[in-house]
Amino acid sequence: MSAIIKVENISKQYRLGQIGTGTIGHDLNRWWAQLRGKEDPYLKIGETNDRSKKGHSDYVWALKDVNFEVNQGEVLGIIGKNGAGKSTLLKILSKTTAPTTGSIKIKGRIASLLEVGTGFHPDLSGRDNIFLNGAILGMTKREIKSKFDEIVDFSGVERYIDTPVKRYSSGMYVRLAFAVAAHLEPEILILDEVLAVGDADFQKKCLGKMKDVSVNDGRTVLFVSHNLSAISQLCKNAVLLSNGKVVDINETSLVINKYYQQHLEINQIQEVKFEGLLKDYLKFLEFFINGVNPFANELIVHPTQQINFELKLLAEKNIPPFRLSLAFFKDNVRLFSISDYDFYESTQGQFSCTFSIDKNVLRAGTYQIGIGSRTEANLWVWNEHVCSFNVSEVYDENINILDYGILNSKKFSTSKRNLNDT
């Protein structure tokens, strides 16, 4: 598949202070260097764009040596903490600003939504702005008319379509702007964090539309968001930026895990210690959630998939009958637990206990896990908040939000297997 966007060694330098593009003296120095065939002297200076540290130069690199390609029909996520260079990159791709060095090659028309109100004239009505945006994208009046009713219906602002958009709320503004950008058939759709302005229902519609235009229409989407659940569902691949540089370009799940490892606090507990009588018998080996180690990765689970938990243990000597349990907490409130129905009896060696929660049980949010143990003669002893995992939002228009998140005891199961036999 051919690349529709090719970014080659893109860098963007800014000058700090009141004059953001430099002084006349600096411009003359640049001109004189260029005239003599020399390198721009100000490209040799400048510091990494790290907002948390005090620098020594008036020049910073918002982007530095960025390279990547995007194929036609691909939805590429761009993530990173605030100040990483995400918006600067989109502005360069949208040709709102020019790169300091490097080049971009783009095939096709671009529709960009970088902030609320992009491309809209505040004194024109919603109707007029639809035709204005279409004309900017190079569409004929007939083409715009054929899409007009679909745009208005998607935006949900039909009652205000003949009202100047300066009287719209920010949510109404972005609804209409996204509807125009998505329906006027550009080959490339570039979206910054503006969807955060809309309500949950509209965000769901937008993400469904983005998936539709990429899969069915073969259009390319570049999507910047701090909502990593949305990025993971919508984007097959992602780019991680940090201080203006590309840290990783890979499958979305791998890039998100690297982002968490770099910038967020991963679960710190590396071992579960059993107390009471079992302390002398059991040793914790490993814990997996859907095959992923939650101590090393921030795990995101879709609410419509089954969640499997596997606890690997070592019995250093014969164990008296015992039971294990997983407890689930949200916002420091214990919600429920999954316990073994029968007491385990095991010989020495390694074994694993598995627990599962059926799909459509947990709603979106972050959940903490506690692990409990007991023998026939002892009460439960708990290791609370051992690790955590995230359940993502649902952005599929075909799924009713009321159809999931209902706790049902029939949807939990446990089992035990002796690893010595495998």
GIVEN-V689158 format. One record per backbone hydrogen bond with DSSP energy under -0.5 kcal/mol. CO is the residue of the C=O (numbers start at 1). NH is the residue of the N-H. E is the energy in kcal/mol with one decimal. If there is no record, write none. Layout:
BEGIN
CO,NH,E
CO,NH,E
END
This chain:
BEGIN
2,72,-1.5
4,107,-2.3
5,70,-2.5
6,8,-0.5
6,105,-2.3
7,9,-0.5
7,68,-1.5
8,103,-2.0
10,66,-2.5
11,100,-2.2
11,101,-1.6
12,62,-2.0
12,63,-1.5
14,16,-0.5
14,60,-2.6
18,20,-0.8
19,22,-0.5
20,15,-2.0
23,27,-2.3
24,28,-2.4
25,29,-2.1
26,30,-2.4
27,31,-2.5
28,32,-2.7
29,33,-2.1
30,34,-2.5
31,35,-2.4
32,36,-1.4
33,38,-3.4
34,37,-1.3
40,43,-1.5
41,44,-0.7
47,61,-2.6
48,50,-2.3
49,51,-0.7
50,53,-1.3
58,16,-3.7
59,47,-1.9
60,14,-2.6
60,62,-0.8
61,49,-1.0
63,12,-1.8
66,10,-2.3
68,7,-2.9
70,4,-2.5
70,5,-1.9
71,74,-1.8
74,76,-0.6
74,221,-2.3
75,77,-0.5
75,236,-0.7
75,237,-0.8
76,223,-2.6
77,239,-2.7
78,225,-1.0
79,241,-2.5
81,84,-1.7
84,244,-2.2
85,89,-2.0
86,90,-2.0
87,91,-2.3
88,92,-1.9
89,93,-2.3
90,94,-2.3
91,96,-2.7
91,97,-1.2
92,95,-1.1
101,11,-2.1
103,8,-2.7
105,6,-2.2
106,108,-0.6
109,187,-0.5
109,188,-2.2
111,190,-2.8
113,192,-2.5
115,118,-2.0
117,120,-1.9
120,122,-0.6
121,124,-1.5
122,166,-2.0
124,165,-2.4
125,129,-2.3
126,130,-1.7
127,131,-1.5
128,132,-2.4
129,133,-2.7
130,134,-2.0
131,135,-2.1
132,136,-2.1
133,137,-1.9
134,139,-2.7
135,138,-1.3
140,144,-2.1
141,145,-2.4
142,146,-1.9
143,147,-0.8
144,147,-0.8
144,148,-0.9
145,148,-0.5
145,149,-0.6
147,151,-2.2
148,152,-2.4
149,153,-2.3
150,154,-2.1
151,155,-2.2
152,156,-1.6
152,157,-0.8
157,160,-1.5
158,161,-1.3
160,126,-0.5
160,163,-2.0
161,127,-2.5
163,126,-1.1
164,167,-1.9
165,168,-1.8
169,173,-2.5
170,174,-2.3
171,175,-1.9
172,176,-2.2
173,177,-2.5
174,178,-2.5
175,179,-2.2
176,180,-2.4
177,181,-2.4
178,182,-2.7
179,183,-1.7
180,184,-1.6
181,186,-0.6
187,220,-2.6
188,111,-2.7
188,190,-0.5
189,191,-0.5
189,222,-2.6
190,113,-2.8
191,224,-2.7
192,195,-0.8
193,196,-2.0
194,197,-2.1
195,198,-0.8
199,203,-2.5
200,204,-2.1
201,205,-1.8
202,206,-2.8
203,207,-2.5
204,208,-2.0
205,209,-2.3
206,210,-2.6
207,211,-2.1
208,212,-1.9
209,213,-2.8
210,214,-1.5
211,215,-2.3
212,216,-2.6
212,217,-1.0
213,219,-2.5
220,189,-3.0
221,76,-2.7
221,223,-0.5
222,191,-2.9
222,224,-0.5
223,78,-2.3
226,228,-1.4
227,231,-1.9
228,232,-2.4
229,233,-1.6
230,234,-2.3
231,235,-2.5
236,252,-2.2
237,77,-2.1
238,250,-1.8
239,79,-2.8
239,241,-0.6
240,247,-3.2
240,248,-1.1
242,245,-1.7
243,49,-0.5
244,64,-2.7
245,242,-2.4
245,247,-0.6
248,240,-2.8
250,238,-2.4
251,254,-0.5
251,255,-2.2
252,256,-2.8
253,257,-1.9
254,258,-1.9
255,259,-2.2
256,260,-2.4
257,261,-2.3
258,262,-1.9
259,263,-2.6
260,264,-1.9
264,266,-0.7
271,273,-0.6
272,274,-0.5
272,284,-0.6
275,278,-0.7
276,279,-1.1
277,280,-1.4
278,281,-1.9
278,282,-2.9
281,316,-2.4
283,314,-2.3
286,312,-3.0
288,290,-0.5
288,310,-2.7
289,292,-1.7
292,289,-2.8
292,294,-0.8
293,296,-1.3
293,297,-1.3
297,299,-0.8
299,390,-3.0
301,392,-2.5
302,305,-2.0
303,360,-2.8
306,308,-0.5
307,357,-2.6
308,290,-3.1
309,355,-2.8
310,288,-2.5
310,312,-0.6
311,353,-2.6
312,285,-2.4
312,286,-1.2
313,351,-2.1
314,283,-1.8
314,316,-0.8
315,349,-2.6
319,346,-0.5
321,376,-1.0
322,344,-4.0
323,374,-1.7
324,340,-1.7
325,372,-2.9
326,338,-3.0
327,370,-2.7
328,335,-3.1
328,336,-1.0
329,368,-2.5
330,333,-1.3
333,330,-2.3
336,328,-2.8
337,339,-0.5
338,326,-2.4
344,322,-1.7
346,319,-1.4
349,315,-3.1
350,419,-1.1
350,420,-0.8
351,313,-3.1
352,417,-2.7
353,311,-3.0
354,415,-2.3
355,309,-3.4
356,413,-1.6
357,307,-2.8
358,361,-0.5
360,406,-1.0
365,391,-3.1
367,389,-2.1
368,329,-2.7
369,386,-3.1
369,387,-0.9
370,327,-2.8
371,383,-2.5
372,325,-2.0
373,381,-2.4
374,323,-2.6
375,378,-0.7
381,373,-1.9
382,384,-0.6
383,371,-2.3
387,369,-2.9
389,367,-2.9
390,301,-3.2
390,392,-0.5
391,365,-2.3
393,395,-0.6
395,397,-0.6
396,399,-1.9
398,400,-0.5
400,403,-2.3
401,404,-0.8
405,407,-0.6
408,411,-2.4
409,412,-1.1
411,358,-2.6
413,356,-2.2
415,354,-3.0
417,352,-2.7
417,419,-0.6
418,421,-1.1
419,422,-1.2
END
